[in-house]
Structures are given as C-alpha cells and as structure tokens.
C-alpha cells in the first residue's frame, strides 16, 4: 500500500510538471509576438537558448560528464531534434501557412511520439490514446481555425509542420532513454542546449544579426528575452524532461494538446482577442481528449 502511494505521488508530480510546462509554453506566443517586431526568429532562438544554457550551467555546476562516448550521440540527437530542427521547422512553416494551421499540425506531436515510442521503446498503446487523439485534434482544429474564412494550404508549410511534430517525438523518446541511463535532468538539459546552439551556428552565420545593438538592452524587449530564456527554456525544458522520465514520452506528450488552447486563452486575456463559441467548444473537446488519452487500458 505504501509503495502504491509513493508511485501515485510520483505520477502526480509528473502530471504537475507537464501541466506547468504547457501552461508556460502556451503563453510564449504573446512574448514572441512582441519580440518579432524587432528580432528575427533565429535571433530569438539563439538568445533564449543561450540564456537557458548559461542558467543551467550555473545551476548544474558545470557541464555534464558523459558515462560513455556513445552517449554523446544521444545528446547530440536530442539537441538537434528538440532545439534546432523543431524550432527551425516550426518558424519556417509559419512563412508558408498560417500560425493557426501550424498550431493544429504541431499539436499532433503526441501521435508521432507514441509511434516512435512504440517502435523504439516497445510501449503498448491503448485504444483510449487514439480516441483521445481524435477528440483532442477535433477540439484543437475547432478552436484554432474558428473564424478562418479561407485556409491557404502550402505543401511545404504542411510538411515542415509535420516534420516539427515528428522530431519532437524523437526528442521526447531520446530524453527518456537518457534518463534511463542515469543522467540528472538539469545538467542533461544543459548539455542538450549546448548541442542545440552548436547546430544553430551555421544558419546564424548565414543569416547574420540585423537587429541593432541597442535593441538587446531595451527593458521591454530584454524582459521578453529573459522570460523565454530563463522560464520557457531553462526551467520548462527541465520540467518537461523530468515529466518524460516519470510518466514516459507518450503520457507526457499528451499535454501538448493544451498548448494551442492556452495560447488562445492567453491571447484573449492579454491581447484582448475575442473568444468565439466555437473556440469554447473546441477548448472543451481538447480537454476531454487529453483526459481520455491519459487513461490506461
């Protein structure tokens, strides 16, 4: 009985960490929207992950020491997929299709995570997961695309969005594997950020940094960068990675369904955007889908 209580408390911690992470990530849209008026998407990416790397380097008291050289490959894969490819694909997709459509496509990440986990970790998927997926994606589509009269589809944008969802699934499964190898979450995340920044250097050198130097010290913009770097990146990648190690990549990824909904609600509260009836219905369906997906057979 005592062991069951400890297991239940451990799982509750995982759910709380995943919910907190998605709550913060869902509100990053507001900060990013303000920063995009001055900085390019790549500049924002490098700034937020550089700040996150430095914060985690201090918190973890130095770089992670790998047990085997073969583990460096897993760390590099996590940095490439979870930091570099995911955000680059998502940002480039926004240049071809609408943000609403990108949000719907990327919200399908739990399905790709489940497929990768079934293939790599041999995890069994229940019928509740797939039922919840259909319900949540219906809700996400209703809430995100409400009021959109014309839907512009560009195959390049769609494929990039699907690619972003796929690489996030690979990232989550890789983090679970690294956790099983005994690596602590904070130094592990720091090392992943380091590889992510390393892979971001080539596109950064190609694009350059057009933002003026004064913009980096403007209080309002600096506050947005600190929010993305210290909270949305350093803190939330740690809480997400810890949740993955506790719940597994599939059960944790289900919380991604809530991201577009949190974005819509936060936009209504902060940017005073209107919530339509379709958005409310979509929000309810998404939450029902999230609960169904968490059920076990």
TAWO-V124211 format. One line per field, one symbol per residue. ss: DSSP state (~ for helix, > for strand, _ for the rest). psi: psi as a letter, one per 30 degrees, with the letter a starting at -180 (. if undefined). burial: # if it has 9 or more other ideal C-beta (glycine too) atoms within 8 Angstrom, else .. A space follows every 50 residues. Layout:
BEGIN
ss: ???
psi: ???
burial: ???
END
This chain:
BEGIN
ss: _~~~~~~~~~~~~~~~~~~~~~~~~~~~~~~~~~~_____~~~~~~~~~~ ~~~~~~~~~__________~~~~~~~~~~~~~~~~~~~~~~~~_____~~ ~~~~~~__~~~~~~~~~~~~______~~~~~~~~~~~~~~~~~~~_____ ____~~~~~~~~~~~~~~~~~~~~~~~~~~____~~~~~~~~~~~~~~~~ ~~~~~~~_____~~~~~_~~~~~~~~~~~~~~~~~~~~~~~~~~~~~_~~ ~~~~~~~~~~~~~~~~~~~~______~~~~~~~~~~~~~~~~~~___
psi: eeeeeeeeeeeeeeeeeeeeeeeeefffeeeeeeeffelleeeeeeeefe eeeeefeeeghllkkkelfffeeeeeeeeeefddeeeeeeeeeffellee eeeeeffgeeeeeeeeeeeefhkkklfeeeeeeeeeeeeeeeeegkfjek jjkkeeeeeeeeeeeefeeeeeeeeeeeeffgkkeeeeeeeeeeeeeeff eefeeeeajfklefffgkeeeeeeeeeeeeefdeefeeeeeeeefeflee eeffffefeeeeeeeeeeeeghkkjleeeeeeeeeeeeeeeeffkk.
burial: .........##.###.####################..############ ###.###.##..##......#..#####################.##..# ##################..#.#..#.###################.... ......##.####################.#.#.#############.## ..##......#...##.#..##.########################### ##################.........##################..
END
